[in-house]
């Protein structure tokens, strides 16, 4: 997910995106724990996306 795409969203859309990413992260962690996850790099990608969304939410709150 690119930052330019996220910057176009409003605060409510970013919140829903954050919830979806947190659910995806939980799912990936469970798959990893049960040895069902073949591509473990997805976990890191989702973590970075969560950080991007949280950063943008914070930026919009400060402005």
TAFENUR-V8172 format. One record per pair of residues at least 12 apart in sequence whose C-alpha atoms are under 10 Angstrom apart, sorted by sequence separation. I is the first residue (numbers start at 1). GAP is how many residues later the second one is. D is the distance in Angstrom with one decimal. If there is no record, write none. Layout:
i: [I I]
gap: [GAP GAP]
d: [D D]
This chain:
i: [28 29 28 29 28 27 25 26 24 25 28 24 25 25 25 24 25 24 22 21 22 25 21 22 21 22 21 20 18 19 17 18 21 17 18 18 18 17 18 17 15 14 15 18 14 11 14 15 6 14 1 13 1 11 12 3 6 7 10 11 1 2 6 9 10 11 1 3 7 11 2 3 6 7 10 11 1 6 1 7 3 7]
gap: [12 13 14 14 15 16 17 17 18 18 18 19 19 20 21 22 22 23 24 25 25 25 26 27 28 28 29 30 31 31 32 32 32 33 33 34 35 36 36 37 38 39 39 39 40 42 42 42 43 43 44 44 45 45 45 46 46 46 46 46 47 47 47 47 47 47 48 49 49 49 50 50 50 50 50 50 51 51 52 52 53 53]
d: [8.4 10.0 7.7 7.4 6.4 9.6 8.8 9.3 9.8 6.5 9.1 8.9 9.2 9.5 6.3 7.5 7.3 9.8 8.2 6.6 8.6 9.0 8.3 9.8 7.5 7.3 6.3 9.5 8.6 9.1 9.6 6.3 9.2 8.7 9.2 9.5 6.4 7.6 7.4 9.9 8.1 6.5 8.6 9.5 8.3 9.9 8.0 7.8 9.9 6.8 9.2 9.9 9.3 8.6 9.3 9.0 8.4 9.1 9.7 6.4 9.4 8.6 7.2 9.7 8.8 9.5 6.7 7.1 7.1 7.2 8.9 8.4 7.7 9.5 8.6 8.5 9.0 9.8 9.7 10.0 8.6 9.4]
